[in-house]
Amino acid sequence: MTRCGYGPIGIDETSRRGHNYITVVADLVEHDVINVTPGKDPATVERFSRDCMDHNGVPEYVRLVACDMSLGFRKGIREHLPHARRIVDRFHVARHANEAVDKAGKTEGRSNPLLKRTKYLWLRNEESLTELQVETKRNLTRQRLKTGRACRMREVLQDIYTDSRTPSEAWVRLHRLCSWMMHSRLEPMKDFARMIRRHFAEIVAYFEHPYTNAVLEGADSVIQNVKRRARGFRNMDYFATMIYLTCGRLDLKAVTTT
């Protein structure tokens, strides 16, 4: 079905069955699925590029691609969409930040009983907590816990995404946050800082082109629904067709019978 326009596109993977993955490409302006292909490696981007050309498109004209930080997509975009600027989805960055805070909490929790059953206090924003939970979290923060520091780093990242008015402002603030994390002696947060630094330009690109793969996250729930209803599709072509029917814009008027 590939409809190769030249507006921003999003690329993300989802599971087809077990550990068999498919990659889904969406038009981030029209908010619909335009390509489905098996796998989650550089070859998936190559297949999208080839399908684009088969439909009279020019892959070199694709300028913006929102995706996660996977090396497979990174390499595929570089090789097969050579003029596209990669934008790391802010929600993928936030997910990795949450994972780092969770690891910091688990490490400290092994030796500090105060952290027992407090995981979600550190991973949720205060507006999502009850008054009692907010009070508990603030009391724990006064104990100078490592987990509290990790949580504060996550909140600073959130503030950068919420408040930065320009890419240059985001660049400076993100650089400072990485420096703080690298000097924190919190290994999960240091690992997270290293990840940010590896993808720094692509993360900052969001502040100039604020596109995310939210449309693909929504499509994923629909795709999983389709898969459950049919108890999985063994035939990839059939599965892709069902995804196009539910998440794309097939021109059914163009279908003729003989």
C-alpha positions as CSV (number, residue, x, y, z in Angstrom):
1,M,0.0,0.0,0.0
2,T,3.0,2.3,0.4
3,R,2.0,5.9,-0.2
4,C,5.3,7.7,-0.3
5,G,4.6,11.3,0.5
6,Y,7.4,13.6,1.6
7,G,6.0,14.8,4.9
8,P,7.3,13.5,8.2
9,I,7.0,9.7,8.7
10,G,7.2,7.6,11.8
11,I,8.8,4.1,12.0
12,D,8.3,1.7,14.9
13,E,8.2,-2.1,15.4
14,T,5.6,-4.3,17.0
15,S,5.4,-8.0,17.6
16,R,3.5,-10.2,15.1
17,R,3.7,-13.5,16.9
18,G,6.1,-14.3,19.8
19,H,9.4,-12.8,18.9
20,N,8.5,-12.3,15.2
21,Y,8.5,-8.6,14.6
22,I,7.0,-6.3,12.0
23,T,7.9,-2.7,11.3
24,V,5.1,-0.2,10.6
25,V,5.6,3.1,8.9
26,A,3.0,5.9,9.3
27,D,2.4,9.3,7.8
28,L,2.6,11.6,10.8
29,V,0.4,14.3,9.1
30,E,-2.4,12.1,7.8
31,H,-2.1,9.8,10.8
32,D,-2.4,6.5,9.0
33,V,-0.2,3.5,8.3
34,I,1.5,3.5,4.8
35,N,3.8,0.5,5.0
36,V,4.1,-2.8,6.8
37,T,7.1,-5.1,6.5
38,P,8.6,-8.0,8.5
39,G,11.5,-7.6,10.9
40,K,13.0,-4.6,12.7
41,D,16.5,-4.3,11.2
42,P,18.0,-2.0,8.5
43,A,16.4,-4.1,5.8
44,T,13.0,-3.0,6.9
45,V,13.9,0.6,5.9
46,E,15.3,-0.7,2.6
47,R,12.0,-2.5,1.8
48,F,10.1,0.7,2.6
49,S,12.4,2.7,0.3
50,R,12.0,0.1,-2.5
51,D,8.2,0.1,-2.1
52,C,8.3,3.9,-2.2
53,M,10.0,3.8,-5.6
54,D,7.6,1.1,-6.8
55,H,4.8,3.7,-6.2
56,N,6.6,6.5,-8.1
57,G,8.0,8.0,-4.9
58,V,11.5,9.3,-4.3
59,P,13.0,8.1,-1.0
60,E,15.6,10.9,-1.2
61,Y,12.8,13.4,-0.7
62,V,11.8,12.1,2.7
63,R,13.1,14.7,5.1
64,L,12.0,13.8,8.6
65,V,11.7,10.4,10.3
66,A,10.6,9.9,13.9
67,C,11.8,6.7,15.5
68,D,13.3,5.1,18.6
69,M,17.1,4.8,19.3
70,S,17.5,1.3,17.8
71,L,20.7,0.9,15.8
72,G,18.8,-1.0,13.1
73,F,16.5,1.9,12.2
74,R,19.4,4.3,12.6
75,K,21.5,2.4,10.0
76,G,18.6,1.8,7.7
77,I,17.6,5.5,7.6
78,R,21.2,6.6,7.0
79,E,21.6,4.2,4.1
80,H,18.2,4.2,2.4
81,L,16.6,7.6,3.3
82,P,19.9,9.5,2.9
83,H,18.4,13.0,3.2
84,A,16.1,12.3,6.1
85,R,16.7,13.9,9.5
86,R,16.1,11.4,12.3
87,I,14.0,12.6,15.3
88,V,14.2,10.5,18.4
89,D,10.6,10.1,19.8
90,R,10.4,11.9,23.2
91,F,8.3,9.1,24.6
92,H,11.1,6.6,23.9
93,V,13.5,8.8,25.8
94,A,11.1,9.1,28.7
95,R,10.6,5.3,28.8
96,H,14.4,4.8,29.1
97,A,14.5,7.4,31.8
98,N,11.9,5.5,33.8
99,E,13.8,2.3,33.3
100,A,16.9,3.9,34.7
101,V,15.1,5.3,37.8
102,D,13.5,1.9,38.3
103,K,17.0,0.2,38.2
104,A,18.4,2.8,40.7
105,G,15.5,2.1,43.0
106,K,15.9,-1.7,42.8
107,T,19.6,-1.4,43.5
108,E,19.2,0.8,46.6
109,G,16.1,-1.1,47.7
110,R,18.2,-4.2,48.4
111,S,19.8,-2.5,51.3
112,N,17.2,0.1,52.3
113,P,13.8,-1.1,53.7
114,L,12.4,2.5,53.3
115,L,12.0,1.8,49.6
116,K,9.9,-1.2,49.9
117,R,6.7,-0.9,47.8
118,T,7.6,2.6,46.7
119,K,8.4,1.9,43.0
120,Y,5.4,3.8,41.5
121,L,6.0,6.9,43.7
122,W,9.2,7.5,41.7
123,L,7.9,6.7,38.3
124,R,4.7,8.7,38.3
125,N,4.3,12.5,38.2
126,E,3.0,14.0,41.4
127,E,-0.3,15.1,39.8
128,S,-1.0,11.4,39.3
129,L,-0.5,10.5,43.0
130,T,-2.8,10.8,45.9
131,E,-2.1,13.4,48.6
132,L,-0.9,10.6,50.9
133,Q,1.5,9.3,48.2
134,V,2.8,12.8,47.5
135,E,3.5,13.3,51.2
136,T,5.2,9.9,51.4
137,K,7.4,10.7,48.4
138,R,8.4,14.1,49.8
139,N,9.3,12.5,53.2
140,L,11.4,9.9,51.5
141,T,13.1,12.6,49.4
142,R,14.3,14.3,52.6
143,Q,16.2,11.1,53.5
144,R,18.7,12.0,50.7
145,L,18.0,8.7,48.9
146,K,19.8,7.9,45.7
147,T,16.5,6.9,44.2
148,G,15.2,10.4,45.0
149,R,18.1,11.9,43.1
150,A,17.4,9.6,40.1
151,C,13.8,10.7,40.2
152,R,14.7,14.3,40.2
153,M,16.9,13.8,37.2
154,R,13.9,12.2,35.4
155,E,11.8,15.2,36.4
156,V,14.4,17.6,35.0
157,L,14.3,15.8,31.7
158,Q,10.6,16.2,31.7
159,D,10.9,19.9,32.4
160,I,13.3,20.2,29.4
161,Y,10.7,18.7,27.1
162,T,7.9,20.9,28.6
163,D,9.6,24.2,29.0
164,S,12.4,24.5,26.4
165,R,11.5,27.2,23.9
166,T,14.2,26.7,21.3
167,P,16.5,23.8,20.2
168,S,19.5,25.7,21.5
169,E,18.0,26.1,24.9
170,A,17.1,22.4,25.0
171,W,20.7,21.6,23.9
172,V,22.2,23.5,26.8
173,R,19.8,22.1,29.4
174,L,20.2,18.5,28.1
175,H,24.0,18.9,28.2
176,R,23.8,20.0,31.8
177,L,21.5,17.2,32.8
178,C,23.9,14.6,31.2
179,S,26.8,16.2,33.1
180,W,24.9,15.9,36.4
181,M,24.0,12.3,35.7
182,M,27.6,11.4,34.8
183,H,28.8,12.8,38.1
184,S,26.1,11.2,40.2
185,R,27.6,7.8,41.0
186,L,24.3,6.3,40.0
187,E,25.2,3.7,37.4
188,P,21.7,3.4,35.8
189,M,21.6,7.2,35.3
190,K,25.1,7.3,34.0
191,D,24.2,4.6,31.4
192,F,21.1,6.7,30.5
193,A,23.3,9.8,30.1
194,R,25.6,7.8,27.7
195,M,22.6,6.8,25.7
196,I,21.5,10.4,25.4
197,R,24.9,11.5,24.3
198,R,25.0,8.8,21.6
199,H,21.8,10.2,20.1
200,F,22.2,13.8,21.2
201,A,21.6,15.5,17.9
202,E,18.5,13.4,17.1
203,I,17.0,14.0,20.5
204,V,17.5,17.7,20.2
205,A,16.0,17.6,16.7
206,Y,12.6,17.0,18.4
207,F,12.6,20.6,19.7
208,E,12.8,21.9,16.1
209,H,10.4,19.3,14.6
210,P,8.2,18.2,17.5
211,Y,6.9,15.0,15.9
212,T,6.3,11.8,17.9
213,N,5.2,8.2,17.1
214,A,2.0,8.6,19.1
215,V,0.0,7.6,16.0
216,L,2.0,4.4,15.8
217,E,1.4,3.7,19.5
218,G,-2.3,4.0,18.9
219,A,-2.0,1.8,15.8
220,D,-0.1,-0.9,17.8
221,S,-3.1,-1.4,20.1
222,V,-5.4,-1.8,17.1
223,I,-2.9,-4.2,15.4
224,Q,-2.7,-6.3,18.6
225,N,-6.5,-6.4,18.6
226,V,-6.6,-7.6,15.0
227,K,-4.1,-10.3,15.8
228,R,-6.0,-11.5,18.9
229,R,-9.3,-11.7,17.0
230,A,-7.7,-13.8,14.3
231,R,-5.5,-15.7,16.7
232,G,-2.5,-14.6,14.8
233,F,-1.8,-14.4,11.1
234,R,0.6,-17.0,9.7
235,N,0.7,-15.3,6.3
236,M,2.5,-12.0,6.4
237,D,0.8,-10.6,3.3
238,Y,-2.6,-11.3,4.8
239,F,-1.6,-9.8,8.1
240,A,-0.3,-6.6,6.4
241,T,-3.5,-6.3,4.4
242,M,-5.6,-6.5,7.6
243,I,-3.4,-3.7,9.1
244,Y,-3.9,-1.5,6.1
245,L,-7.7,-2.1,6.3
246,T,-7.8,-1.1,9.9
247,C,-5.1,1.5,10.2
248,G,-4.6,2.8,6.6
249,R,-6.6,4.5,4.0
250,L,-7.1,1.9,1.3
251,D,-9.1,3.2,-1.7
252,L,-11.8,0.5,-1.7
253,K,-13.5,2.2,-4.6
254,A,-10.6,1.4,-6.8
255,V,-11.1,-2.4,-6.1
256,T,-13.0,-4.1,-9.0
257,T,-14.2,-7.6,-9.4
258,T,-14.4,-9.7,-12.5
